[in-house]
């Protein structure tokens, strides 16, 4: 007596219900970006090309929309243009952020990092000579 919902609906509508397979994607798994340097470079280039394509298409669309807005003299058209300008600015920021993240993930860049310490001594030359002599005594 315990029928499934699909069976009940099929009985009411006088149709046969065909079960559908679950086509849901697999659960998201974390990607190991640094395991395969080639994959990292490939993904970077792919993402870079996509962002650049969006920017180029947006620039062409912006020019056409501006011409249409000038002809129509419609406030809504200019509002759409301002939204597109903001989107293009964000895409440009995303491109720069992509380059920054790529440098962070690149092991070659991390190896070439150097620490630079700049110190400023405030005092007389006599104080400086005394400090240098003390440092020499401590190191011996």
N, C-alpha and C positions, 0 to 999 in steps of 0.2 A: 504494500500500500504506500510505501514511502517513495514517491516519484521525484525525480530531479526537476528542477525548474524548467529546463529545456524540454523535457518530455511533456510537462503540463502545457507549456506554450504550444508545442507541436500538436497536442490533442485538441486544444481549443481552436487553433487555426486550421486543423486538419491537414497538416503537412508533416513530412519527415524531417527531423532535425539531423543534419550531418555534423558530427563533431569536428571541430577545428583544432588543429595542432597549435600548441603554444609556440609562437614565433618571437618571443621576447628575446632581446639580446642577452648575452651572458653578463653576469655581474661585472662591473668595472674592476679591472685589476690594475694595480700601480705599475707604471712603466719604469723600467730601469734605464734611464736615459744615458747614463755614463757607461753602461756595459758595452755598447757597440758605438764606437766613435763615428763610424760611417752612418749609422742610423740617426745619430744626433745631427750630423751635418746635413743629411738628407731632409730631416724634419725642419731644420732651420731654414734651408733653402726653399722648401715647399711653403712654409709659413710666410717667409719673406716675399715670395712671389705672389702669394694670395693677397697680402696686405698691399703690396704695390699695385696689383691689379685693381683692387678696390679704390685706391687713391686715384689712379688714372681714370677709371670709369666715373668716379665721383666728380673729377675735374671737368670731364666732357659734359656730364649731366648738368653741372653747375652753370657752364656757359650757355647751354640750351635753355635751361630754366630761367636764367637771367634775361635772355632775349624774350622769352614768352611773358615774363613778368612785366617787362618794360612795355610790351604791346598791350597787355591786358589791363595794366594799372590796377591790379587787384591786391589788396592787402594780404590776403591768404597766400598768394603766390610768393610774396616777399618773405612771409613767415616760413614757408617751406624752404626757401633759399637759405635763410638764417639757420634752420635746422641742419641742412646739408653741409653748410660751412662748419658747424660745430662737429658734425660726424667726421668730416675730412680732417679737421684738426686733431680729433681723438685718434684717428687712424694713423696720422703722422707720429703722434706720441707713442702709439703702440709699436710702430716700426722702430723707433729709437729705443724703446724699452726692450724689444726683442734683441737688439744688438747688445744692449747692456747685459741682459741675462745670458746671452751666448758667450760673452767674455767671461762671466762668472763661472760658467760650466766648463769652459775650455781649460784643460789641464796645462797646456803649454803657456797660457797667460799667467796662471797661478805660479808656475815655476820661475817666471821672469820678474815677479814682484820683488821690489826692493824696499827696505825700510830706510827712510831718511829721517835723521834726527838733527834738528838745528837748535843749537843751544846759544844762549846769549849770556855772557858774563857781565855783570854790572859791578864794578869795583875798580880799585886802582891797580896799576901794574905790579905793585908790591904784593897786594893780596893775591893776584893771579900767580905770581912766582911762588909764593908760599904754598898755595894750593897744589901747584904742579910738583913741588918738592915733596909735599906730604904724600901725594899719590905715588911718586916714585919709591918712597920709603915703604909704603904699604905693599907694593907689588914685589919687592925684593924679599 
